[in-house]
Amino acid sequence: MKPHHFSYEQAFDRNLGWLTAQEQAILRKSCVAIAGLGGAGGMQAQVLARLGIGRFKIADPDTFELTNINRQIGASVETLGEQKTSVIREMILSINPEAEVTIFEEGVTQHNVDRFLESVDLALDGIDFFGQDSKLLFFRKCYEKRIPALTSCPLGFGASVIIFSPSGMKYEDYFDLQDQMDEQKKRMACTFGLSPSPLCLSYMDKEAFNLKTRRAASVSPAHMLVAAFSGTEAVKILTGKYRVRYAPHTYQIDLITQRVRRKYYPFGMRSPWQRIKKWFCQKLLNAQSHVPLQPKKPLEPEASVPASKP
């Protein structure tokens, strides 16, 4: 039940100035689907709720576990064992009691994906990295229904973002995915496509990422950056506020090394050069179980530049 004193206009008044009143009204009417409510999806839901998005569809089949606490906004000692959809729904409504939130406790499946994406203006991918078949289903359906779809991935203490237009390059074409690939090869292709510039390698431990054991290290600042990416791009897509760079454009930031990469790959990861790089990365990952990665030297601090004379 919404409190009698709640006012949407007052709650989101501080958005105005960076958003116009007309843009805020568009966000209020918009419907965003978030597939997966782990580290990425939960943070995305909070940022979008605080931006004033009025309608949500959220999906996740899991409950919160102790190993989620380091990075998932809905995870706490009090919510262990609770359904992620229920917790995130209550979080959204605690921010905006007027929001419409439809939950899909079974996650996104072949049987419900059409209902999940019905009347949606924007779709966000928060599906577990190890569920590549579900991701492919999700993005194919978004393309079929002409819904812009965004994927943003935590990478060390950074993140990348790629946005797929319903009239542009397809998800499977950008990542160079083929139906005959097994799950592990699909994961490798997506890993490479999400981070074509491996900005976090200089401080990555060999245990950070292991495709075989299905373990990927992840820290909360990276997921907060994912949410910032997603919320900003959502505003641009929904309101037309600024130019959106769709795939095969990619954008990546690493906060530890303070490096930024914005790239354009006209053939996605299917170009001969990208396939060679992907082969090399696969070889490096395969060697991890035999030869530990040697940590690189810390980056040298940049020399100060004397001020120029007037």
C-alpha positions, 0 to 999 in steps of 0.5 A: 500500500502506498503511503498517503504522503508519497508524491512522485513529483516531489520524490524525483524533483532532484532529477530535474535540471539534468532531466527535463519535466517532459523526459521525467514524464517519459520515464514514468510511463516507460516499462523496463524488463530486467532478466536476472537479479544478481549483481547486475540486475539488482543494482540496475533495478535500484538505479532505474527505480530512483530515476523514476521508471514507472513499470518493471518486469523482473525475472530470476529463478534463484534465492539469495545465498551467503556468497551473494552478499559481497555484490548483490544489493538484495542480499543480506543476512535477513534475506538469505533464502528469500526469492530474489524477485520478491526482495527486489520487487519490495526494494523498487516499491520502497522507492516508488510505491506507485511503480508497477512491478511484474515478477517472473519467479521461474526466470526467463524461459522458452515458455514465458519469454514472450509474456516477459517482453510484452509491452516492454520499451527496453530490456536489460540483460542480467542473466547469469553468465553461465546461462548462455543459451538463456541469454541467446534466447533473450536477445533473439526475442528482443530483436524479433520484437524490436526492443532495444536490449542492453548488456553490461558486464562487471570486469574486475573493478570496471565494466563494459556496456554494449547496446543492441538495436532492433534494427542493427547488429544482432547479439549472436553476430557481434559475439560470433556465436554459432548454434553448433558451439557447446556452452563453454565455447559460447562463454569464451566468445562472450567473455572475449566480446565483452572485454575486447580490451582486457583492461583488468589483466594487469591485476587479475589473479589466476583464480579470478575467472575459471570457465570450467569450474563456473567461478567468476570473481566479482566486486561491488564497485564493478556492479555499481558501475554496471548500474550507472552504465545501464541507467544512463543508457536507459535514459538516452534510449527512452527519452532520445536525450543524446546519441546512443552508440549501438553495437558494434560500438563498445564502451569500457572503463576500468577504475583501478587503472583509470583507463577508458576504451570506446571501440567500433568493430564493424564486423563484431568479433567475426573479423579475422583479427578478432578471431586470432585474438580470441584464439590467443585468449583461449590458449591463455585461459587453458594454460591457467590450470598448469602455469600460474599467471605472473602478476604484473608490476604495478602501474607507475604513477604518471609524472606531473606535468609542469604548468606552462608559462603564461 
